[in-house]
Amino acid sequence: MDLDSADLKPTINRLKRAQGQLGAVIRMLEEGRDCKDTVTQLAAVSKALDRAGFAIIASGLEQCAARNDSSMDTKDLEKLFLSLA
């Protein structure tokens, strides 16, 4: 499954924001910041990564369907979805 980077621009931007958020979480831990704030920020990073993963899979499925590509079977797609669960 080849992905078109132009179609994934919003997902790439989401991942870059998550990368910045993760850096903030690391700084918060190093600075001994409040646990609640740190966990809240970490949860935001986790959610952003999950959404990016699902967007990548959805884009791949759309492209495979449009091309009538059979390089991935149902079992492969199921594994991709479950890897994010």
C-alpha positions in Angstrom: 0.0 0.0 0.0 1.7 3.2 -1.2 0.4 6.4 0.4 0.1 9.7 -1.3 1.9 12.3 0.9 -0.3 15.1 -0.6 -3.4 13.4 0.7 -1.8 12.9 4.1 -0.7 16.6 4.6 -3.2 17.1 7.5 -2.1 13.9 9.1 1.6 14.9 8.8 0.7 18.2 10.4 -1.1 16.4 13.2 1.9 14.2 13.8 4.2 17.3 13.9 1.9 18.9 16.5 2.0 15.6 18.5 5.8 15.6 18.3 5.8 19.1 19.9 3.3 18.0 22.5 5.5 15.0 23.4 8.4 17.3 23.8 6.3 19.3 26.2 5.4 16.2 28.2 9.1 15.3 28.5 9.9 18.8 29.7 7.0 18.7 32.2 8.4 15.4 33.7 11.9 16.8 33.8 10.7 20.0 35.6 8.6 18.0 38.1 5.3 19.6 36.9 1.9 18.6 38.3 1.0 15.0 37.6 -2.5 15.8 36.5 -1.3 18.4 33.9 1.4 16.0 32.6 -1.1 13.1 32.2 -3.6 15.3 30.5 -1.0 16.4 28.0 0.2 12.8 27.5 -3.4 11.8 26.8 -3.7 14.5 24.2 -0.5 13.1 22.5 -1.8 9.6 22.6 -5.2 10.6 21.0 -3.4 12.6 18.3 -1.3 9.6 17.4 -4.3 7.3 17.3 -6.2 9.7 15.0 -3.2 10.0 12.7 -2.9 6.2 12.6 -6.6 5.8 11.7 -6.3 8.6 9.1 -3.3 6.8 7.5 -5.2 3.5 7.3 -8.4 5.2 6.0 -6.3 6.9 3.3 -4.7 3.6 2.4 -8.0 1.9 2.1 -9.4 4.6 -0.1 -6.4 4.5 -2.4 -6.5 0.7 -2.6 -10.3 0.8 -3.4 -9.8 3.5 -6.1 -7.0 1.5 -7.8 -8.7 -1.8 -7.3 -5.5 -2.9 -5.6 -5.4 -6.3 -4.1 -2.0 -6.2 -2.5 -3.6 -6.3 0.9 -6.2 -8.8 1.9 -8.8 -8.5 4.7 -6.5 -10.2 7.2 -3.7 -7.6 6.5 -6.2 -4.7 6.9 -7.6 -6.2 10.1 -4.0 -6.4 11.6 -3.5 -2.8 10.8 -6.7 -1.7 12.6 -6.0 -3.9 15.6 -2.4 -2.6 15.9 -4.0 0.7 16.8 -6.5 -0.7 19.3 
